[in-house]
C-alpha cells in the first residue's frame, strides 16, 4: 500500500507558522476529546460539529469553523495531519502566512458549502479538517504540479509527481461522491466526499490566482528571496 510521507520543500520564503500551528491545535483538541467519556464525546461533537440542518436554519454558524478542529478518531486525525504536514507549508511559504490563514478558512467554508448543498436536512454533525486540507491540495496542484511526493511502499520510498498523486486523489473523491449520491454502498460510508470536492475546487481556483501573482515553482522546488514583510501582509 502506498502512503504519502513528504514532498519537495520550498527553500526560503515565509515561515509556515499557521501550517504547523494547525497541526498542533488539531492534535491538542483531539487529545482533549480522547479524555471524554463516550456520552461527553458525543455531546462535544454535537455541540461543536457543523450540523447541516442547523446551519440551514440560520444558526450555529460558528460551528463551521470549530468543526474544522474536531476529529472522530485517531486514524481520522493522523490521516488529516499527515496531508496537512505535506502540502500546507509550501503554500504558506509562497503566499505568506496571513494569506494562507484566509485561504485555509475560506477553503474550509467552501467545503462545508459543498457538503451542505447535498445534505440540506442532515442532522449528522460534520467534523474534521479534511475539507480545508482538500483546498490546500487543490492549491498545491496548481502551484507545485512538478513537485515530487514521497510515497512509502512497505520499506521503500518512491517519488511521484504531485499532479499524478493529486489528480488520482480527486478522481477518487468524485467517483465515491457520485456513488454516495446514488446511494451505492461504499466501504468508507460516512465520509463527506462533496466537502473534499468543493474544497479542492476552491483550492484550484485560488491556486491560479496565486500562481499569477506570486513566484512560480522551478524544478519542483520554489526558491524565494528571504521573507518579505509588506504592509498588506497585515491585512
Buried (B, 14 or more C-beta within 10 A) or exposed (E): EEEBEBBBBBEBBBEBBBBBEBBEBBBEBBEEBEEEEEEEBEEBBBEBBBBBBBBEEEEBEEBBBBBBBBBBEEEBBEBBBBBBBBBBBBBBBBBBBBBBBEBBBBBBBBBBBBBBEBBEEBEBBBBBBBBBBBBBBBBBBBBBBEBBBBBBEEEEEEBBBBBEBBEEBBEEBBEBBEBBEEEEEEEEEEBBBBBBBBBBBBBBBBBEEBBEEBBEBEEBBBEBEEEEEEEEEEE
